[in-house]
Amino acid sequence: MTIEEVAEYLRVPVLTIRWLRQDGRFAPAVKVGRRLLWEETAVNAWVEQNREHAS
């Protein structure tokens, strides 16, 4: 998934993904040429690890 696809999938701005990545708080990406790509399974795992549970 591209950064745009990840942002759309998570319904957040692309800038949010960039900030999280720069802070080391997002799923690892693979650089292919000049593009960063994420596996959907890695994004889903990150979501599960960072999900806030309602009390």
C-alpha positions in Angstrom: 0.0 0.0 0.0 1.2 3.5 -0.8 1.2 6.2 1.9 -2.0 7.7 0.2 -3.7 4.3 0.3 -2.7 3.8 4.0 -4.1 7.2 4.8 -7.3 6.5 3.0 -7.6 3.1 4.6 -7.2 4.5 8.1 -9.2 7.6 7.2 -6.5 10.0 8.3 -4.5 12.7 6.5 -1.3 11.6 4.7 0.5 14.1 7.0 -0.5 12.0 10.0 1.1 8.9 8.6 4.2 10.9 7.9 4.4 12.2 11.4 3.8 8.8 13.0 6.5 7.3 10.7 9.1 10.0 11.5 8.4 9.4 15.2 8.9 5.7 14.8 5.4 5.0 15.9 4.0 3.4 12.7 4.2 0.1 11.0 7.5 -0.5 9.2 7.6 0.4 5.5 9.6 -1.0 2.6 11.3 1.5 0.3 10.9 0.5 -3.4 12.8 3.0 -5.5 11.6 6.4 -4.1 8.3 5.0 -2.8 7.4 3.8 0.7 5.1 0.8 0.7 3.3 -1.0 3.5 1.9 -4.5 3.7 -1.8 -4.4 4.6 -1.1 -7.1 7.3 1.5 -4.8 8.9 -0.9 -1.9 8.9 -3.7 -4.1 10.4 -1.3 -5.4 13.1 -0.3 -1.8 14.0 -4.0 -0.9 14.3 -4.6 -3.8 16.6 -1.6 -2.9 18.8 -2.7 0.7 19.0 -6.4 0.3 19.3 -8.0 2.3 22.2 -10.6 0.2 24.0 -13.7 2.0 25.1 -14.5 1.4 28.8 
